[in-house]
Every structure is written in structure tokens, then in C-alpha cells.
Amino acid sequence: MNIIRKGLLVTAAAATLGIGAMSSARADTFASAILDINNFRLLHASGAVYSTADFATLTGTNDAHATASLNGVFAAAADSRPILSGIQPDVPQQCVGAPCPPVGENNFTRFGAPPPVPGNFGYADQRLVGSSISINGGPAGAHAQTRADASTSQNIQVASGNSDVGTSTTFEFTLGAADSMTVSFDATPYSAAFVSPGAGETSNANARLSWSINIVNLTTGTSVFTFAPDELNALSAVSRTNGDTGLLEYNAAGTVYSFLATTPLLTAGTTYQITIQHNTLANALQQEVPEPATLAIIAGGLLGMSFVSRRRRT
């Protein structure tokens, strides 16, 4: 009889755990990063815009890339254009998901604040138009936009999504006459992270932006100017985890920041290199969690096992 009771006990435990494994609760995660840099110009000390005529030498490229991924599947594209070509990189939107969100090419409008999350995908897009200097007499004013989104809404699995997108401009120049250089632009940053309540212990979402400009003296190899405003860097980093659920947004109001920064005197005849880096990054990971009903079944099964054990001892 004891053997039979032990067999029933093991069967009850296996059935209880088996039922529990058949079901899990939904736990959503979402991250988004969007950076819009507008009317970016390089100005003389007088306030006039730099033009090609101000440089004894001027070469370089605008490079861009966009990458999206979900569960180890990647979609990526890149584009590179000479700065004097008059053609700027515009990487097609990249997405991995089922389905991908119905967002048009070069749409940098944020998704509605979750919940609900907009789907299960990794997404990225980029666009650059215009130029920071006047090229062949044309107007100056570059407009660079990037976005990265990651969203997980699948159930009964460990799902992850991440996307990153970047735009960088690097060019070498030699001035015809000594002068300073003022960087002038407007920026609208946005980042968001969301993890739903009840998410598994490894669930998390994070997003961040980064933007900087650096000028190096190529003769000495030393940096003569660096500008990386906190509003477009450290302050934009947001994250949520299963231990700190809900939605966290940076610049939800859509504030437009205006920036001005001036270099020291740049000497004529010296070759300098400018690098402008512009990046957005979003990551999301979700872990399956037991449903409340499943937990109740498990608890009920354990109580039943305890009852059988007590009867056996009486």
C-alpha cells in the first residue's frame, strides 16, 4: 500500500508541474530611441556659414548604417557618400519581426506610449539631407534623423529584440585663413523603456542616444575641440527591468534644444579632421513567467500532495 501511495504522490507532482509548463503569462518589453538633429551648420567667427571656398583642402564622407535584430535574426544596410557629392546617405528602414510595424520609410514619429507594445520586432531607420557647409553656393543646414526600436510581445518563449542605427561624418580640411568654427544646431531627443508588471526575472528594456563632434589636429594627433552635450548623451539613457516595471521616457514633451559651441582658433595651413557621430540604440528582452492560474494549479497540487502525506502518517 505504501508503494501505491508513493506512486500516486509522484504522479500528482508530475501532472501538476506538467500542467504548469503548458502555460505562461504575457510579459511585454519595449525600447525606443529617436534623435533629430536639424539646421546643423558650421559658422565663421563672424556668423557667416562656411563654404567650400573657405578651405584650401576638403575631403571626406558621410557614412550611415541601420541594423535590426530579433532572436538572432538580423537585417542591416549601409550607405556612404562623399561630402562634396551633394548626395546624402539615406539607409532604407530595417526590420525583423512578425509582423514588422506599419511604419513608412523615413518616419521618425514615436510609437504611442505602451502598454500595449507595438509588436514583436527590431526596427531601425536613418536619413540625412542637406550639408553643414555651403557646397558650390548652395544653402547650408544639415538635417540628420535616426531611430531604433525594439519590442517583444511573444508568449511562452524568451524573446529579444535590438536595433542600432548611426550616422557619422568624417572629413579632413585645411583652412585658407585662420578662424574659429562655431557649431550651431537644434536637436530633439527621445528615448523610452517599458517592462510590463509580472515580467520574468531577466526581462529588461533600455534605450539611449549619443551625439558628439570632435576636431583633431592631424599634425600633432591631438584633439583641439570636443562637444557632446549631456542632453543628447548621458541624460537620454533610460532602462526598466522586472524589478522596476512600467514606462520611463526621456523628453516626452518633445522639447527642442538649441546648441552653440565654438572651437579655439584654427590655424591656416594645418590639416584637421572633423568626426561627427550620431547614434541611437534600443534593446529589449523578455522572459516567460507563469500565469496566475498556473501558480494556483501548482499550489493546489502541492496542497493535495500534503494532504495525501498527512493521511499516510495517520
N, C-alpha and C positions, 0 to 999 in steps of 0.2 A: 504493500500500500504506500509506503514512503517513496518508493521508486516512482510510482504513478504520480504522486503529488509533486515530486520534483520535476517530472516531465511536464506536467501542466504548468508549473511555475515558469519554466524556461520557455515554453510555447507562448505563454501570455506576454512575457517580456519581449520576445522576438516579434510577435504580432503588433504590440504597442509601438515599438521602435520602427517597425516596417511601415506602419500607417503614418507615423510622424515624418518619415523620409519622403513620403509621396507628396508633401505639400509644403510650401513656403510662402511667407508674406512678401508683399511688394515693398521694395526699398529703393527709392529713386535718388539719383545724384545728378548734378548739373553744374557746369562751369562755363563762363563766357568772358572773353576779353576783346575789347574793341578800342582801337586808337585812331583818331582822326587828327592829322596834322595839316593845317590849312594856311595858305598865303606865306609859305616859308621862303624867306629872302635873305640874301647876303648883301649888306649895305656898307658903303663907304662911311668914313667919319662924318662926311657932310650930310649923310642921309640918303644920297643917291644910290640907286641899285648898281651893283657890279655888273659889267657886261664883258663879253669876250674880248673887247678891245682893251680892257684893263690888264690883261695877262700877257706876259711875254711867252709863256708856255702854258698849255692847259690840256690835260688828257685825263681819262677816267671812264668809269662805268656806273650804271645803276643796275644793281642786282636784286632779284626778288625770288622768293620761293614760298610755297604753301604745301603743308603736309597735314593729312588727316589719317587717323587710325582708329580701329575698333577691334578688340580681341585679336590683336596681332596681324590684322589685315591693313595694309597701308595704301594710300593714294597720294601721289606727290607730283608736283610740277614746278618748273623754274623758268625764269626769263632774265636775260641780261642785255642791256643796250648801252652803247657809247653815249656819254653825256651830251656830246655835240651833235648827235644824230637827229634830235628833235622828236624821236620816238621813245616813249617811256614804257617800262615793263608793266604788263597787266596779266598776272597769272590767273588762269581760269579757276573757278571755285573747285575745291577738292572735298569729297565727302565719301565716307564709308558708313553704311547703315542700311537698315531695312525697316521702313523706307528712309531715305535721306529727306531732310526737311524741305518743304517747298519754298526755298529762298532763291530769288533770282540772282544772276551774276552781278557782282559789284553792288550788292545790297548790304549796307553796313548798319542797318536798323536792328536794334537789340530785340531779342525774343521777349515775350511777356514774362513777367516775374513768376517763377514756379512757386507752389505747385499749380497745375501739373507741369512736369517737364515736357519739352517739345518732342521727345522721341528717344531713339536709341542709335546714336551716331557720333562720329567725329567729323568736324567740319572746319574748313579754313578758306579764306579768300584774301585777295590783295589787289590794290590798284594804285598807280602813281601817274599823275598828269602834271604838266607844266614843268618849270625849271626854277631853281633857286637864283639864277642869274639871267640877265637878258642875253639870249643867244641870237646873233645876227639881227639885232634890233627888235626882237620880239619882246613881249611883256614878261616880267619876272613874277614868280609866285607859284611854288610847287604845292600840290595837294596830294598827300600820301595817306592811304587808308588801309588798315589791316584788321582782320578779325579771326578769332579762334574760338570754337565751341566744342564742348564735349558733354554728352548727355547719355545716361543709362536708365532704361525703363524696363529691361527684361526681368523675368522672374525665373526662379529655380535655376540659377546659374551665377557664376562670378563673371560680371561683365565689366569691361574697362573701355574707356574712350579717351583719346588725347589728340590734340591738334596744335600745331605751331606754325606761325607764319612770320616772315620777316622781310624787311626791305633795307638794303644798305646801299649807300652811295660812297664811292671812294674815288677821289681824283687828286692828281698832282698838279701844282701850279707854281708859277713864278710871276711875281708882280712886276709891272713895268715901272712903278713908283711906290715908295714906302707908304704904307697906310695901315690903319686898323681895319678890322672886319666885324661888323655887328650882325648877329644872328637875330632875326625877327620872325615870329610866327605865332599862330593861335593853335591851341590843342584842346580836344575834347576826349578825355579818357573815360573808360567804363570797364569795370570788372565785377563779376558776381560768382558766388559759390553757394551751392544748396545741397543739403543732405536731408532726406525725409526722416521723421521720427521713427524709431524702431529699426533703423538700419543695422546691419551686421557690424561686428567689431572692427572690420578692416575697411569699411565704407568711408570714402572721403572725396572731396572736391576742392580744387584750388585753381586760381587764375591770377595772372599778373601781366604787367606791361613793362617794357623797358625802352627808353629812348635816350640817345646821347650823341654828342658831336665832339670830335677830338681832332686837333691840328698838331701835326708833328713836324719838326724841322728835320728834313731828311739828311742834312749835312751832319748834324750832331746826334740825331736819333732821339732827341728829347721832345717831350710834349710841351707845347707852348700855350695850349688852350684846351680846356675840357669843360663841357657844360652838360649836366644831367640832372634836370630839376626833379625834386622829390615827388611832385605831383604826377610825374609820368614814370616813376620808378618805384621806390620803396613803399610809398603810400598806397599804391594800387594793388599790392599783394593781398589777396583775400583767400580764406580757406574755411571749410567746415568738415567735421568728422562725425562719426556716430556718437561721440561723447559730447558734441556741441552742434546739435542739429539746427535746421532752419535755413533761412536765406540771409546772406551777408553781401551787400552791394557797396561798391565804391563809386562815388559821384553819380548816384542815382538821379540827382536833379539835372544832370546834363550840363553842368557849369562849363563854360568855355574859358580857358586860361590863356592869357596873352603873355608872351615871353620876349625879353630883350637881353642879350648878353654880348659884351664887346671884348675882343681879343686885345692883347698888348700890340704894340707897333710891330707890323710885319715888314721886314726889310726887302728892298728891291734886289733882285738877282739871287735871292735864296729860294731854294725849292722846298715847298711844303706839301704835305699830304693831308687832306681832309677825309675823315671817315664819319659818316652819319649812319647810325644803327637804329633800327625801328623794329620792335618785335612784340608779338602778343602770344600768350601761351595759356592753354586751358587743359586740365586733366580731371578725369572723374573715374572712380572705381566703386562698384557696389558689390556687397556680399549678401548672399541669400540668408534669410532669417526665418525661423519657424513661425508659422501663423499662430495667433492666439488659440484657435480651435485645436491645432495640433498639440500645443502645450497642454491644453485641457485633457486631450486624449491620453497623452503621456502621463499626466498627473493621475488621471483616473486609473490607468493601468497599474501604476505604482501602488496606488491605494488598494486595488484588487489583489495585487501580489502580497501586500502587507496583511490583508485580511486572511488570505489562504495560509500565510505563515503563522498567524496567531491561532487559527483553528487547529493547525498541526500541533502546536505546543500544548493545547488544552486537552 
